[in-house]
Amino acid sequence: QDSRVYALGDEEEDAIMTEKGEIVRSKSEKIISDKLYMLGIPYVYEFPLNLNGIGYIRPDFYVLNVRTREAFYWEHFGMMDNENYAQAAFQKMQLYNINGIMLSDTLLATYESEEVPLKSNIVENMIQQYLV
């Protein structure tokens, strides 16, 4: 079961707005969203996906390579130094795999921890490798 909280809460100043005008859950998701948007890469934020063994989850991004017509799910795992979060991330990756959604095939993933934050050049490299 996806344990992320989907409510933003009462404090609107905590809301993170993308260039596209969407509200995302983290600064790193904003970086990814803004890069996709600025490069004209079609995406949907938290598009529902039904996985056998879990039901519906919401991958962070569902993106399209317009040139090849290939679609990818993109998960950003942002708290990998939190043991519970990391265990949930590993379980989620296994569920993707069991459902035939393979890393670097139809699944893209970025990671970060407090000491190793996501860098925008990593996002750019992922986009150049898979989406343009």
JOQUIPE-V557987 format. One record per helix or strand. SS is the DSSP state (~ for helix, > for strand). FROM is the first residue (numbers start at 0). LEN is the number of residues. If there is no record, write none. Layout:
BEGIN
ss = (SS SS)
from = (FROM FROM)
len = (LEN LEN)
END
This chain:
BEGIN
ss = (~ > > ~ > > > > > ~ > > ~)
from = (11 15 22 26 42 47 54 60 69 82 102 106 119)
len = (3 2 2 12 3 4 4 5 8 16 1 5 11)
END
